[in-house]
Amino acid sequence: MEILIALVVIGLGIGVFLKMEGSSGNSMTGNSKMMRAGQLVEKNIESVRIGIARDTLLNWPPRDTGFTEGGLKLTRKVSAAFSPKDGSALPNVRKVDMIVTWGAFKLDSLDVTTYVTRRF
């Protein structure tokens, strides 16, 4: 009887350990995708800024775009930027909203807003 109880206790311990290990692996996968999404956003922002710096006439204002890279879907929306003081439009500034998604859940995304200017 004691051996049977010991086996049940050991089995429960192993079961709990395996469940925790699986949960930890899922968490690491999510963190990895979040980090890759951040890198994709950073790369896209730099690409926009470099394009503007190289040819202001051709690459201004930046354009809306969307693409998929490595299982991550990036959507970029460009809109007018407004002064926080008086709400007037800023002619040489654009607001850039980027959303990177990698799954069906709300937390499977990264939303970033930045501003770019025609002049550096």
C-alpha positions in Angstrom: 0.0 0.0 0.0 2.8 2.4 0.9 4.5 1.7 -2.4 1.3 2.5 -4.3 0.9 5.8 -2.4 4.5 6.7 -3.2 4.0 6.0 -6.9 0.9 8.2 -6.9 2.8 11.1 -5.2 5.8 10.7 -7.6 3.4 10.6 -10.6 1.6 13.7 -9.5 5.0 15.5 -8.9 6.2 14.5 -12.4 2.8 15.6 -13.9 3.0 19.0 -12.3 6.7 19.4 -13.4 5.8 18.6 -17.0 2.9 21.0 -17.0 5.1 23.8 -15.7 7.8 23.0 -18.2 5.2 23.1 -21.1 3.9 26.4 -19.8 7.4 27.9 -19.6 8.1 26.8 -23.2 4.9 28.5 -24.4 5.9 31.7 -22.6 9.4 31.7 -24.1 7.8 31.3 -27.6 5.6 34.3 -27.0 8.5 36.4 -25.7 10.6 35.4 -28.7 7.8 36.5 -31.1 7.4 39.8 -29.3 11.2 40.5 -29.5 11.2 39.6 -33.3 8.1 41.9 -33.7 10.0 44.8 -32.0 13.0 44.2 -34.3 10.8 44.2 -37.4 9.2 47.5 -36.3 12.6 49.0 -35.6 13.9 47.8 -39.0 10.9 49.3 -40.8 11.2 52.7 -39.0 14.9 52.9 -40.0 14.0 51.9 -43.6 11.5 54.8 -43.8 13.9 57.3 -42.3 16.7 56.2 -44.6 14.4 56.4 -47.6 13.4 59.9 -46.7 17.0 61.0 -46.2 18.1 59.5 -49.5 15.3 61.1 -51.6 12.9 63.5 -49.9 10.9 64.2 -53.0 10.3 60.5 -54.0 9.9 59.1 -50.5 7.9 61.9 -48.8 5.4 61.3 -47.4 5.9 57.7 -46.4 3.2 55.3 -47.7 0.9 52.8 -46.0 2.1 49.3 -46.5 1.7 45.8 -45.2 3.8 42.6 -45.5 4.6 39.4 -43.8 8.1 38.3 -42.8 8.9 35.2 -40.9 5.4 34.6 -39.7 4.9 38.2 -38.5 2.5 40.5 -40.3 3.3 44.2 -40.3 0.7 46.8 -41.2 1.9 50.5 -41.5 -0.6 53.4 -41.6 0.7 56.9 -42.2 -1.5 59.9 -41.3 -1.1 63.6 -40.7 0.5 64.8 -37.5 -1.0 67.5 -35.3 0.5 69.9 -32.8 -0.3 69.1 -29.2 -0.4 72.8 -28.4 -3.1 74.0 -30.8 -4.1 71.0 -32.9 -2.8 72.5 -36.1 -1.5 70.2 -38.8 2.3 69.9 -39.0 3.2 70.0 -42.7 6.6 68.3 -42.5 5.7 65.6 -39.9 3.7 62.4 -40.3 2.3 60.0 -37.7 3.2 56.4 -38.4 1.2 53.6 -36.7 2.6 50.1 -37.0 0.9 46.9 -35.9 2.7 43.6 -36.0 0.6 40.5 -35.4 1.6 36.8 -35.2 -1.5 35.1 -33.9 -5.3 35.2 -33.4 -5.4 36.6 -29.9 -5.4 40.3 -28.9 -2.1 39.9 -27.0 -0.4 38.4 -30.1 0.4 41.8 -31.5 2.6 44.8 -31.0 1.3 48.3 -31.6 3.9 51.1 -32.1 3.3 54.8 -33.0 6.1 57.1 -34.0 6.6 60.3 -35.9 8.8 61.0 -38.9 9.8 64.3 -40.3 10.9 65.5 -43.8 13.9 67.3 -42.3 16.3 65.7 -39.9 
